[in-house]
């Protein structure tokens, strides 16, 4: 029984094995990418995240809107944009913190019906 080493067939087998490994790896990446995209979509449409996005949009709108009209009281104290932003952020934080409580109360009231 004579066995001899054939480097060409061994090299071809290694190449095929490596190609198969790469294909399996690419399929795994595609699968994980799809799962991640689905998870991101689910997170994006959660009520708390939508509320946060709406609040941030409101804050940006308040900070960037034109204040062309002057107040009727010339001696009224004017607040700075930074103070307005901090006040709005505080309000948003309070609303965001209260959201789970509101959802819990809503779910409890729907169970009692």
N, C-alpha and C positions, 0 to 999 in steps of 0.2 A: 504494500500500500504506500504509494508515493504521493505526498502532498507538497505542493509548492506554493509559494506566496505570489499572488497576482496583484501587483500594486494598482493596476488600472481598475479592476473590478472593486477593489477596496475603496479607492478614491471615489468611484461612481456611487457606491453605497453610502459613503459619508456625505456626498453632495445631496443625494436624495433625502437622506435623513435630516440634514440641515434645512433643506427646502421645506420639508414637512413640518419641522419644528417652527420655522418662520411663519408658515401658513396658520398653524395652530395658534401661535402667539397673536397674529393679526386678527384672527376670529375672536379671540378672547378680548382683545382691545376693543373691537367693534361692539361686542356684547356689553362690556362695561361702559362704553360711551353711551349706548342706548339707555342703559339703566340709569346712568347719571343724568342724562337729559330728561328722562321721565321724572326723576326725583326733583330736579330743578323746577320743572313745570308744576309739580304738586306744591312745592314750597312757594312758588310765585303766586299761586291763587289762594293761599290761605288767607282768611279774613284779617288776621293780625298784620300780615305782611302787606295786604292791600291798603289797610288803614294807615300803616306807616308810610307807604309810598304816596298816598293821597296827602298825608300831613306834610311830608317833605315838599311835595309839589306846591302845597298851599304856602308854606314858609318861603320858598323861592319866589313865588308869585308876589307875596307881600313885600319881600325885600327888593324886588326889581320893578315894581309898578311905579308909574310916574305920579308924583305928589304935586300936580300942577295947581290944584285949588288950595288956597290958604285958609286957615281957620278964621272964624269970625271974631275970635278973641285974640287980639295982638299980643296980650301979655301971658297967654297960656304957655305953660312949660312944654317944651318940645323934647321928646325922647329920641335918643340916638338909634340908628338902625341896629346897633349891637344890642342895646337894651330890648328892642322889639324882638330881635331874633332869640335872645335868651328867654324872654317871656314865652314866645311861641314854642320853643323847644321844651320848656318846662310843662306847658300845656299838653304837648304831644306825648311827652313821657308819662304824664298822669293818665291820659287816655289809653296809652298802650299798656300801662300797668293794670288799668281797670278792665281791660277787654276780657281776660280770662274769667273774671268774676261775673261779668255780664253774660258771657256764653254759658257759664255754669248755671246761673239763675234761669236763663232761657231754656236750657235742657231740662232742668228740674220742673219748670212750669209746663213744658210740653209732655213730660211723663205723667203728670197729675191729671191731664185731660182725658 
